[in-house]
């Protein structure tokens, strides 16, 4: 399980391993090191060896060994911020959503760069505005189970999340207008496993 977070977002990815330690191990890896490991592992079809020590983490891939020091700290209890309970469920085509976001982003305010979701009757309406005279709206067919909901998100955050999802459809779980939502790839289509939370 890999976890990353900032002040607004939390991302989780889970993958099976061929071999692992019988005892739980964990480490905090610097962001620059994570980016370098990601670069080394891109488009690699072979197994990657991950070695977690007390003060360092090593990665072996395609004849290259990368070693980084770990951060000497205790990672926050990320599970405490993940919403649980009954949720409204949205399934929507990723490409249609991405294209809709790109079109309304032309109209969005440069200050907050937000997009509004209005979901009802299996339709997701996206809207953004710069002023009362400058307004853009897109409507996308979807599958939705739940009460009508209106909620606002930061455009850049949504685009980043969609860019790393590899399935044709994306799932949103809403727990209320003032709470975090969960965004996941469609489990029927994903061959990687894992979840992304916002």
C-alpha positions in Angstrom: 0.0 0.0 0.0 1.3 3.4 -1.0 -0.1 6.7 0.4 0.5 10.3 -0.4 -1.3 13.4 0.8 -1.2 17.2 0.9 -3.5 19.7 2.6 -6.4 18.9 0.3 -6.0 15.5 -1.2 -5.2 11.9 -0.2 -4.2 9.2 -2.7 -3.9 5.5 -2.0 -2.7 2.7 -4.3 -2.7 -1.0 -3.4 -0.9 -3.7 -5.3 -0.2 -7.4 -4.6 3.5 -8.5 -4.2 5.1 -11.8 -5.3 7.1 -11.9 -2.1 7.0 -9.8 1.1 8.2 -9.7 4.7 6.1 -11.6 7.2 6.2 -8.6 9.5 4.6 -5.2 8.5 7.2 -2.7 7.3 6.7 1.0 6.4 8.7 4.0 5.4 8.2 7.6 4.4 10.0 8.4 1.1 10.8 11.9 0.0 8.7 13.3 -3.0 11.8 13.7 -5.2 12.7 10.0 -4.6 9.2 8.9 -5.4 9.3 10.8 -8.7 12.6 9.2 -9.6 11.3 5.7 -8.8 8.2 6.4 -10.9 10.5 7.4 -13.8 12.6 4.2 -13.5 9.5 2.0 -13.4 7.6 3.6 -16.3 6.8 1.1 -19.1 8.6 -1.7 -17.2 7.0 -5.1 -17.5 9.3 -7.0 -15.2 9.1 -7.3 -11.4 10.5 -4.5 -9.3 12.4 -5.3 -6.1 11.7 -3.0 -3.2 13.9 -3.1 -0.1 12.8 -1.2 3.0 15.4 -0.7 5.7 15.5 1.3 8.9 16.8 4.4 7.4 16.7 3.8 3.6 14.7 2.4 0.8 16.2 0.7 -2.2 14.6 -0.2 -5.6 16.1 -2.5 -8.2 14.6 -2.4 -11.7 16.1 -3.4 -15.1 19.6 -3.6 -13.8 19.4 -0.2 -12.0 19.5 0.1 -8.3 18.2 3.3 -6.7 18.7 4.1 -3.0 17.2 6.9 -0.9 17.1 7.9 2.7 13.7 7.8 4.4 12.1 10.6 6.3 12.5 10.2 10.1 8.9 10.8 11.2 5.6 9.1 11.9 3.1 9.3 9.1 -0.3 10.7 10.1 -3.3 8.4 10.6 -4.6 8.8 7.0 -7.4 6.3 7.6 -9.0 8.8 10.0 -9.8 11.2 7.2 -11.3 8.7 4.7 -15.1 9.0 4.7 -17.2 5.9 5.5 -20.9 5.1 5.6 -23.7 5.3 3.1 -22.7 7.2 -0.1 -24.3 8.5 -3.3 -22.7 6.6 -6.2 -21.7 8.2 -9.6 -20.3 6.2 -12.6 -19.2 8.3 -15.5 -17.1 8.0 -18.7 -13.6 9.3 -18.0 -13.0 10.7 -21.4 -16.4 12.5 -21.5 -15.7 14.0 -18.0 -12.1 15.0 -19.0 -13.3 16.7 -22.2 -16.1 18.4 -20.3 -13.7 19.7 -17.7 -11.3 21.0 -20.3 -14.1 23.0 -22.0 -15.5 24.6 -18.9 -12.0 25.4 -17.7 -11.8 28.0 -20.4 -14.5 29.9 -18.6 -13.3 29.2 -15.0 -12.0 32.0 -12.8 -8.2 32.2 -12.7 -8.4 33.0 -9.0 -10.1 29.8 -7.7 -10.3 27.7 -10.9 -13.2 25.7 -9.5 -15.9 23.7 -11.3 -19.4 23.0 -10.0 -21.0 19.6 -10.2 -24.8 19.3 -10.3 -25.9 15.7 -10.4 -29.5 14.5 -10.9 -31.5 12.1 -13.1 -28.4 10.3 -14.5 -27.0 13.6 -15.7 -23.9 15.4 -14.5 -23.8 19.1 -15.2 -20.4 20.9 -15.0 -20.3 24.6 -14.8 -17.8 27.4 -14.3 -17.8 31.1 -14.5 -15.5 34.2 -14.4 -18.3 36.7 -13.9 -22.1 37.0 -14.2 -21.6 37.6 -18.0 -19.1 34.8 -18.5 -20.5 31.3 -17.9 -19.9 27.8 -19.3 -21.9 24.6 -18.8 -21.6 21.0 -20.0 -24.0 18.1 -19.5 -22.8 14.5 -19.4 -24.8 11.2 -19.2 -24.0 9.1 -16.2 -25.2 6.4 -13.9 -26.2 7.9 -10.5 -27.7 6.5 -7.4 -28.6 9.0 -4.7 -30.3 12.3 -4.0 -29.7 15.4 -6.2 -26.4 17.0 -5.2 -24.4 20.1 -6.0 -20.7 20.2 -5.1 -17.6 22.2 -6.1 -14.1 20.9 -6.8 -10.8 22.4 -7.9 -10.3 21.8 -11.6 -6.6 21.1 -11.4 -7.1 18.4 -8.8 -9.7 16.6 -10.8 -7.6 16.6 -13.9 -4.6 15.2 -12.1 -6.7 12.4 -10.6 -8.2 11.5 -14.0 -4.8 11.5 -15.6 -3.7 8.5 -13.6 -6.9 6.4 -13.9 -6.6 3.8 -16.5 -10.2 2.7 -16.9 -12.9 3.9 -19.3 -15.3 4.7 -16.4 -14.7 6.5 -13.1 -16.6 6.0 -9.8 -17.4 8.9 -7.4 -18.7 8.2 -3.9 -20.3 11.3 -2.3 -20.9 11.6 1.4 -22.4 15.1 1.5 -21.7 18.5 0.1 -19.3 19.5 2.9 -17.4 16.2 3.1 -14.6 14.6 1.1 -15.6 12.2 -1.7 -13.9 9.0 -2.9 -12.8 8.7 -6.6 -11.8 5.3 -7.9 -11.2 3.5 -11.3 -13.9 1.1 -12.3 -12.9 -2.2 -10.6 -14.4 -4.2 -13.5 -12.0 -2.5 -16.0 -8.9 -1.9 -14.0 -6.0 -4.4 -14.1 -3.8 -2.5 -11.6 -6.0 -2.4 -8.5 -5.9 0.5 -6.1 -7.9 3.5 -5.1 -7.7 7.2 -5.2 -9.3 9.4 -2.6 -9.9 13.1 -2.6 
